[in-house]
């Protein structure tokens, strides 16, 4: 993988604390490329004590950062955007090397999603409005009620490997634009591409301590969540971990984007060619390692054979291989834990009667594009998030059956519905227990200025755009008594 860039020595240190890259106290860990398992670099590893130092640095920097005018903060966000754009290509290449995302998809993540988040956050904070209220409790014109927003203070951001610069950028940009400071714990699988991004913050003039970085494993994230110096938490990852975070953040604001069950519903009147294209993206984009992946294809019996024939033909043409290759459409899985879960789900399905068809090799962390037919709802693959390049197909007889199946997992992030009937789309869309329902669109579609988040066990709160600001600021009401003519508080409409 010699197409990938050389890296600067300092970004392999364990932590960025108060503006300086420093060593950690827990040794190092290796980052391997999923393509062939070779070691890309050794990265310093933080301990709970290092995390505490980062929290202290964030807390020390927060008052001065929050005291800056909104336009000054917005200007810094714009400078980060500009410098990030200049460095986007080497960051995209490092991202591809570290997590095995095809280089064309890595560029999409960095150029189309990550970089613009910083300028978007500037525009959002400039337009984050307060409210004024009339006095309704007393019969007087002496009162003025004004609500504005204040930053929470210090926020911990714990981000995953599958979109290491995108998910972190949308979170960090909006959190700091609102006047908070951050301790960022990136995924250990994407440590250096995230550190390269952190260097952008420093070089663009973000004050020291506003964004701090701690590298390491889950114990570092846990230390941040448990810290009394952290006022709010952002986390994207598994439902199991998210549940634990929620329990520890009972009285602190938290935004959790967790797993998805991806029901991909194809009804009898669907445009099958479009649905096939959507399912290819939903099942095999980044080898299925996306929380919005199509985890279950619920196909109406009237179009089942046509869909399956066309879907098989498309899957057979999928270009699987080295993520550094410009022609590659699907690369390896990121790590052994993901591979183990995918294989366990597929083996369970086969043991319970499913039929399997695969395209591509199974070697190292590469897992073939897999189609499972004869899938039933008692199989693990129909109940849990698989997070791999597997298309489990369930034959249905009605929209009502699809709705029933979609309710069974307890998850509810994104669903995809394919029908050409507006009334059906509206009614089924409303009945599905998901934060978003995409109509005649792949499940792997989202808009960066629209609310994103799940229902049920798929998360708490909504992210992107102004919804980030709502979570990581506190509403504050100021009540003014302007004095004036006296009045009887006991009058009708009063006390």
C-alpha positions as CSV (number, residue, x, y, z in Angstrom):
1,X,0.0,0.0,0.0
2,X,2.8,2.4,-0.9
3,X,0.4,4.8,-2.4
4,X,-0.4,6.1,1.0
5,X,1.4,9.2,2.4
6,X,4.2,9.3,5.0
7,X,3.1,10.7,8.3
8,X,4.6,13.2,10.7
9,X,6.1,11.8,13.8
10,X,4.3,14.0,16.3
11,X,0.8,12.8,15.3
12,X,1.6,9.3,16.5
13,X,2.0,10.6,20.1
14,X,-0.8,9.7,22.5
15,X,-2.5,13.0,23.2
16,X,-3.1,16.6,22.1
17,X,-3.5,18.4,25.5
18,X,-3.6,22.2,25.8
19,X,-2.2,22.6,22.3
20,X,0.8,20.2,22.6
21,X,1.3,16.6,21.4
22,X,2.5,14.6,24.3
23,X,3.3,11.0,25.2
24,X,0.8,8.9,27.0
25,X,1.3,6.8,30.1
26,X,-0.1,3.5,28.8
27,X,2.5,2.6,26.2
28,X,1.6,2.2,22.5
29,X,-0.8,0.3,20.3
30,X,-0.4,-0.8,16.7
31,X,-2.6,0.4,13.8
32,X,-2.8,-2.2,11.0
33,X,-4.2,-1.8,7.6
34,X,-7.2,-4.1,7.1
35,X,-6.0,-4.9,3.5
36,X,-3.1,-7.2,4.5
37,X,-2.6,-6.8,8.2
38,X,0.7,-5.0,8.0
39,X,1.4,-2.4,10.7
40,X,1.0,1.2,9.5
41,X,2.3,2.8,12.7
42,X,2.6,2.6,16.5
43,X,0.5,5.2,18.3
44,X,0.9,6.4,21.9
45,X,-1.8,5.1,24.2
46,X,-3.5,7.2,26.9
47,X,-4.6,6.1,30.4
48,X,-7.4,7.5,32.6
49,X,-4.8,9.8,34.1
50,X,-4.1,11.3,30.7
51,X,-7.8,11.7,30.1
52,X,-8.1,13.6,33.3
53,X,-5.3,16.0,32.2
54,X,-7.1,16.6,28.9
55,X,-10.4,17.3,30.8
56,X,-8.5,19.9,33.0
57,X,-7.0,21.5,29.9
58,X,-10.5,21.8,28.3
59,X,-12.0,23.2,31.5
60,X,-9.2,25.8,31.7
61,X,-9.7,26.9,28.1
62,X,-13.5,27.0,28.1
63,X,-14.2,30.4,29.7
64,X,-12.0,32.4,27.4
65,X,-13.3,30.5,24.3
66,X,-17.0,31.1,25.3
67,X,-16.2,34.7,25.9
68,X,-15.2,35.3,22.3
69,X,-17.8,36.9,20.1
70,X,-19.9,34.6,17.9
71,X,-18.3,36.1,14.8
72,X,-14.8,35.4,16.1
73,X,-15.7,31.8,16.6
74,X,-17.3,31.6,13.2
75,X,-14.2,33.0,11.6
76,X,-12.0,30.3,13.2
77,X,-14.4,27.6,11.9
78,X,-14.1,29.0,8.4
79,X,-10.2,29.0,8.7
80,X,-10.4,25.3,9.7
81,X,-12.6,24.6,6.7
82,X,-10.1,26.3,4.4
83,X,-7.0,24.5,5.8
84,X,-8.7,21.2,6.0
85,X,-9.6,21.4,2.3
86,X,-5.9,22.0,1.5
87,X,-4.9,18.9,3.4
88,X,-7.9,16.7,2.5
89,X,-6.2,14.4,0.0
90,X,-3.5,13.0,2.3
91,X,-6.1,12.7,5.1
92,X,-8.4,10.7,2.8
93,X,-5.5,8.5,1.8
94,X,-4.6,7.8,5.4
95,X,-8.2,7.1,6.3
96,X,-8.4,4.6,3.5
97,X,-5.2,2.9,4.7
98,X,-6.3,2.7,8.3
99,X,-9.9,1.5,8.0
100,X,-9.9,-0.2,4.6
101,X,-12.5,2.2,3.0
102,X,-12.1,2.4,-0.8
103,X,-10.2,5.5,-1.7
104,X,-13.1,7.0,-3.7
105,X,-15.4,6.6,-0.7
106,X,-12.7,8.0,1.6
107,X,-12.5,11.1,-0.6
108,X,-16.3,11.4,-0.5
109,X,-16.2,11.3,3.3
110,X,-13.5,13.9,3.6
111,X,-14.2,16.3,0.8
112,X,-18.1,16.2,0.8
113,X,-18.9,15.6,4.4
114,X,-16.0,16.3,6.8
115,X,-14.6,19.6,5.4
116,X,-17.9,21.4,4.9
117,X,-19.0,20.7,8.5
118,X,-16.7,23.4,9.7
119,X,-18.1,26.2,7.5
120,X,-21.7,24.9,8.1
121,X,-21.1,25.2,11.9
122,X,-20.1,28.8,11.5
123,X,-23.3,29.6,9.7
124,X,-25.4,27.7,12.2
125,X,-24.0,29.5,15.2
126,X,-24.5,32.9,13.5
127,X,-28.2,31.9,13.2
128,X,-28.8,30.2,16.5
129,X,-31.7,32.3,17.7
130,X,-33.3,32.9,21.1
131,X,-36.9,33.7,21.9
132,X,-38.9,36.4,23.7
133,X,-42.2,35.7,25.5
134,X,-45.1,37.8,26.5
135,X,-46.0,38.0,30.2
136,X,-49.0,35.7,30.6
137,X,-48.9,35.1,34.4
138,X,-49.8,38.6,35.5
139,X,-52.0,41.4,34.2
140,X,-49.2,43.8,33.6
141,X,-46.8,45.1,30.9
142,X,-43.9,45.4,33.3
143,X,-42.4,42.0,32.5
144,X,-40.0,40.9,29.7
145,X,-39.1,37.2,29.3
146,X,-36.1,36.4,27.1
147,X,-34.6,33.0,26.4
148,X,-31.1,32.6,25.0
149,X,-28.5,29.8,25.0
150,X,-25.3,29.2,26.9
151,X,-22.7,26.5,26.2
152,X,-22.6,23.4,28.4
153,X,-18.9,23.8,29.2
154,X,-16.8,20.7,28.5
155,X,-18.0,17.9,26.2
156,X,-16.5,14.5,25.6
157,X,-16.8,13.3,22.0
158,X,-16.2,9.5,21.4
159,X,-16.3,8.7,17.7
160,X,-16.2,5.4,15.7
161,X,-14.0,4.0,13.0
162,X,-16.4,3.8,10.0
163,X,-16.6,7.6,9.4
164,X,-13.7,8.8,11.4
165,X,-13.4,12.3,10.1
166,X,-17.0,12.9,9.1
167,X,-18.8,12.0,12.4
168,X,-16.1,13.7,14.4
169,X,-16.2,16.9,12.3
170,X,-19.9,17.3,12.5
171,X,-19.8,16.9,16.2
172,X,-16.6,18.8,17.0
173,X,-17.4,21.7,14.7
174,X,-20.9,22.4,16.2
175,X,-19.9,21.7,19.8
176,X,-17.0,24.2,19.8
177,X,-18.9,26.8,17.6
178,X,-21.4,27.0,20.5
179,X,-18.6,27.9,22.9
180,X,-17.9,24.5,24.5
181,X,-14.5,22.9,24.7
182,X,-13.9,19.2,23.8
183,X,-12.0,16.1,24.7
184,X,-12.1,13.9,21.6
185,X,-11.4,10.2,21.8
186,X,-11.1,8.9,18.2
187,X,-11.4,5.3,17.3
188,X,-8.1,3.4,17.8
189,X,-8.6,2.0,14.3
190,X,-8.4,5.4,12.7
191,X,-5.9,7.1,15.1
192,X,-3.6,8.9,12.7
193,X,-6.1,10.2,10.1
194,X,-7.9,11.8,13.1
195,X,-4.6,13.1,14.5
196,X,-3.8,14.7,11.1
197,X,-7.2,16.4,11.3
198,X,-6.4,17.6,14.8
199,X,-3.2,19.3,13.4
200,X,-5.5,21.3,11.2
201,X,-7.2,22.8,14.2
202,X,-3.9,23.9,15.7
203,X,-2.6,25.4,12.5
204,X,-5.8,27.2,11.7
205,X,-5.5,29.1,15.0
206,X,-8.0,27.3,17.2
207,X,-6.9,28.3,20.8
208,X,-5.0,25.8,22.8
209,X,-7.2,23.5,24.8
210,X,-10.4,24.1,22.9
211,X,-10.1,20.6,21.2
212,X,-8.0,18.0,23.0
213,X,-7.3,14.5,21.7
214,X,-6.7,11.4,23.7
215,X,-5.8,8.2,21.8
216,X,-6.4,4.7,23.1
217,X,-9.0,2.0,23.7
218,X,-12.4,1.9,25.4
219,X,-11.0,2.5,28.9
220,X,-10.1,6.0,27.9
221,X,-13.6,6.7,26.6
222,X,-15.0,5.3,29.8
223,X,-12.8,7.6,31.9
224,X,-14.1,10.6,30.0
225,X,-17.7,9.6,30.5
226,X,-17.2,9.0,34.2
227,X,-15.3,12.3,34.7
228,X,-17.0,14.9,36.9
229,X,-15.3,17.5,34.8
230,X,-17.3,16.6,31.7
231,X,-20.6,18.4,31.3
232,X,-22.0,16.5,28.2
233,X,-21.2,13.5,26.1
234,X,-21.4,12.7,22.3
235,X,-21.1,9.1,21.3
236,X,-21.5,7.1,18.1
237,X,-21.2,3.4,18.3
238,X,-22.8,0.2,19.5
239,X,-26.1,0.0,21.4
240,X,-24.6,-1.9,24.2
241,X,-21.9,0.7,24.9
242,X,-24.4,3.5,24.4
243,X,-26.7,2.0,27.0
244,X,-23.9,2.1,29.5
245,X,-23.1,5.7,28.7
246,X,-26.7,6.7,29.1
247,X,-26.8,5.1,32.5
248,X,-23.8,7.1,33.6
249,X,-25.1,10.4,32.1
250,X,-28.5,10.4,33.7
251,X,-28.3,14.0,34.7
252,X,-26.0,15.3,32.0
253,X,-26.9,16.1,28.4
254,X,-25.9,13.3,26.0
255,X,-26.3,12.6,22.3
256,X,-26.1,9.0,21.3
257,X,-26.2,7.6,17.8
258,X,-26.3,3.9,18.0
259,X,-27.0,0.8,15.9
260,X,-29.5,0.4,13.2
261,X,-31.7,-2.5,11.9
262,X,-32.1,-1.1,8.4
263,X,-35.3,-2.6,7.1
264,X,-35.3,-2.1,3.3
265,X,-38.9,-2.7,2.2
266,X,-39.6,-3.3,-1.4
267,X,-43.4,-3.4,-2.2
268,X,-45.2,-4.9,-5.2
269,X,-45.4,-1.6,-7.1
270,X,-41.7,-0.6,-6.6
271,X,-39.4,0.4,-9.4
272,X,-37.3,-2.8,-9.2
273,X,-34.2,-1.5,-11.1
274,X,-34.0,1.5,-8.8
275,X,-34.5,-0.7,-5.7
276,X,-31.7,-3.0,-6.8
277,X,-29.3,-0.1,-7.1
278,X,-30.4,1.2,-3.7
279,X,-29.9,-2.2,-2.2
280,X,-26.5,-2.6,-3.6
281,X,-25.5,0.7,-1.9
282,X,-27.4,-0.2,1.3
283,X,-25.8,-3.6,1.7
284,X,-22.3,-3.3,0.3
285,X,-21.2,0.4,0.7
286,X,-18.1,0.3,2.9
287,X,-18.6,-3.5,3.2
288,X,-21.9,-2.9,5.1
289,X,-20.0,-1.2,8.0
290,X,-22.5,1.7,8.3
291,X,-25.2,2.2,10.9
292,X,-27.6,3.0,8.2
293,X,-26.9,-0.1,6.1
294,X,-29.8,-2.2,4.7
295,X,-29.7,-5.0,7.4
296,X,-32.8,-6.8,6.2
297,X,-34.3,-6.7,2.7
298,X,-38.1,-7.3,3.0
299,X,-39.2,-8.0,-0.5
300,X,-42.8,-8.5,-1.6
301,X,-43.6,-11.9,-3.0
302,X,-45.0,-10.4,-6.3
303,X,-41.6,-8.9,-7.2
304,X,-39.3,-11.3,-5.2
305,X,-38.0,-13.3,-8.2
306,X,-37.4,-10.3,-10.4
307,X,-35.6,-8.4,-7.6
308,X,-33.4,-11.4,-6.6
309,X,-32.4,-12.1,-10.2
310,X,-31.3,-8.5,-10.9
311,X,-29.7,-8.1,-7.4
312,X,-27.6,-11.3,-7.9
313,X,-26.4,-10.0,-11.3
314,X,-25.3,-6.7,-9.9
315,X,-23.6,-8.3,-6.9
316,X,-21.6,-10.5,-9.2
317,X,-20.1,-7.4,-10.9
318,X,-19.0,-5.8,-7.6
319,X,-15.3,-4.9,-7.7
320,X,-13.8,-6.1,-4.5
321,X,-10.2,-5.6,-3.6
322,X,-7.4,-3.3,-2.4
323,X,-9.0,-0.1,-1.1
324,X,-6.1,1.9,-2.5
325,X,-7.2,0.9,-6.1
326,X,-9.3,3.6,-7.7
327,X,-11.5,1.0,-9.3
328,X,-12.4,-0.8,-6.0
329,X,-16.0,-0.6,-4.9
330,X,-15.7,-2.8,-1.7
331,X,-12.7,-3.5,0.5
332,X,-12.1,-5.5,3.6
333,X,-13.8,-5.3,7.0
334,X,-12.0,-3.1,9.4
335,X,-11.2,-5.5,12.2
336,X,-11.4,-9.0,13.5
337,X,-14.3,-8.3,15.9
338,X,-16.5,-7.1,13.0
339,X,-15.5,-10.1,10.9
340,X,-16.3,-12.5,13.8
341,X,-19.8,-11.0,14.2
342,X,-20.5,-11.2,10.5
343,X,-19.4,-14.8,10.3
344,X,-21.4,-15.8,13.4
345,X,-24.6,-14.2,11.9
346,X,-24.1,-15.9,8.6
347,X,-23.4,-19.3,10.2
348,X,-26.4,-19.0,12.4
349,X,-28.6,-18.2,9.4
350,X,-27.3,-21.2,7.4
351,X,-27.8,-23.5,10.4
352,X,-31.4,-22.4,10.6
353,X,-32.1,-23.1,6.9
354,X,-31.0,-20.0,4.9
355,X,-29.4,-20.5,1.5
356,X,-26.2,-18.6,0.8
357,X,-24.6,-17.1,-2.4
358,X,-21.3,-15.3,-2.2
359,X,-19.2,-13.1,-4.6
360,X,-15.5,-12.5,-3.9
361,X,-12.9,-14.1,-1.7
362,X,-12.8,-14.8,2.0
363,X,-9.3,-14.1,3.1
364,X,-7.9,-12.2,6.1
365,X,-10.4,-9.4,6.8
366,X,-12.0,-9.7,3.4
367,X,-15.5,-11.2,3.5
368,X,-17.5,-11.9,0.3
369,X,-20.5,-9.9,-0.8
370,X,-23.1,-12.3,0.5
371,X,-26.8,-12.9,-0.3
372,X,-28.9,-15.0,2.1
373,X,-32.3,-16.2,1.0
374,X,-34.9,-18.2,3.0
375,X,-34.2,-15.9,6.0
376,X,-36.6,-16.0,8.9
377,X,-37.2,-13.7,11.8
378,X,-35.8,-16.2,14.3
379,X,-32.3,-15.9,12.9
380,X,-29.7,-13.6,14.5
381,X,-29.1,-11.8,11.3
382,X,-32.8,-10.7,11.3
383,X,-32.6,-9.5,14.9
384,X,-29.3,-7.8,15.4
385,X,-27.1,-5.4,13.5
386,X,-24.6,-7.4,11.4
387,X,-22.4,-4.5,10.2
388,X,-21.0,-6.5,7.2
389,X,-21.5,-7.1,3.5
390,X,-24.5,-9.3,3.8
391,X,-28.0,-9.0,2.2
392,X,-30.5,-11.1,4.2
393,X,-33.7,-11.3,2.1
394,X,-37.1,-12.0,3.7
395,X,-40.1,-12.6,1.5
396,X,-43.2,-10.7,2.6
397,X,-46.8,-10.7,1.5
398,X,-47.9,-7.2,2.5
399,X,-46.9,-3.8,3.8
400,X,-48.4,-4.7,7.1
401,X,-46.1,-7.7,7.4
402,X,-43.1,-5.5,6.7
403,X,-44.2,-3.1,9.4
404,X,-44.6,-5.9,11.9
405,X,-41.1,-7.3,11.2
406,X,-39.6,-3.8,11.3
407,X,-40.9,-3.4,14.9
408,X,-39.3,-6.6,16.2
409,X,-35.7,-5.6,16.7
410,X,-36.2,-2.6,19.1
411,X,-33.9,-0.6,16.9
412,X,-35.0,2.4,14.8
413,X,-32.4,4.4,13.0
414,X,-33.2,4.5,9.2
415,X,-35.7,2.5,7.1
416,X,-35.9,2.5,3.3
417,X,-39.3,2.1,1.6
418,X,-39.8,1.4,-2.1
419,X,-43.3,2.1,-3.6
420,X,-44.7,4.3,-6.3
421,X,-48.0,5.0,-4.4
422,X,-47.9,8.2,-2.4
423,X,-50.6,7.2,0.1
424,X,-48.8,3.9,0.8
425,X,-45.5,5.7,1.3
426,X,-47.1,8.1,3.7
427,X,-48.9,5.6,5.8
428,X,-46.1,3.0,5.9
429,X,-43.5,5.7,6.6
430,X,-45.5,6.9,9.6
431,X,-46.0,3.4,10.9
432,X,-42.3,2.5,10.9
433,X,-40.6,3.1,14.3
434,X,-37.5,4.8,12.8
435,X,-36.0,8.3,13.1
436,X,-35.8,8.5,9.4
437,X,-37.7,6.7,6.6
438,X,-36.2,7.2,3.1
439,X,-38.8,6.8,0.3
440,X,-37.4,5.4,-2.9
441,X,-33.9,6.1,-1.7
442,X,-31.2,3.9,-0.3
443,X,-30.9,3.6,3.5
444,X,-27.4,5.1,3.2
445,X,-28.7,8.6,2.4
446,X,-28.7,11.5,4.8
447,X,-28.6,15.2,4.5
448,X,-26.1,17.2,6.6
449,X,-28.7,20.0,7.3
450,X,-31.5,17.7,8.4
451,X,-32.0,16.0,11.8
452,X,-30.4,12.6,12.1
453,X,-30.9,10.1,14.9
454,X,-32.7,7.0,16.0
455,X,-35.7,5.9,18.1
456,X,-35.8,3.1,20.6
457,X,-32.4,1.4,21.1
458,X,-30.9,3.3,18.2
459,X,-30.1,6.4,20.1
460,X,-31.0,9.5,22.1
461,X,-31.4,13.0,20.5
462,X,-30.7,14.3,17.0
463,X,-27.5,15.5,15.4
464,X,-26.5,17.6,12.5
465,X,-27.1,21.3,11.9
466,X,-29.1,23.2,14.6
467,X,-30.0,20.0,16.4
468,X,-26.4,19.7,17.6
469,X,-26.6,23.2,19.0
470,X,-29.8,22.3,20.8
471,X,-28.1,19.4,22.6
472,X,-24.9,21.1,23.5
473,X,-26.2,24.4,24.7
474,X,-28.5,25.1,27.6
475,X,-31.6,27.2,27.3
476,X,-31.6,30.0,29.8
477,X,-34.5,32.3,30.6
478,X,-34.0,35.9,31.8
479,X,-37.1,37.5,33.4
480,X,-37.0,41.3,33.7
481,X,-39.3,43.4,35.9
482,X,-39.2,46.8,34.4
483,X,-41.2,48.3,37.3
484,X,-44.1,50.7,36.5
485,X,-47.7,50.9,37.6
486,X,-48.5,48.7,40.5
487,X,-50.9,45.8,40.0
488,X,-52.9,43.3,42.0
489,X,-51.1,39.9,41.7
490,X,-54.4,38.2,42.7
491,X,-56.2,39.5,39.7
492,X,-57.8,37.1,37.2
493,X,-55.0,35.5,35.1
494,X,-52.6,36.0,38.0
495,X,-51.8,34.0,41.1
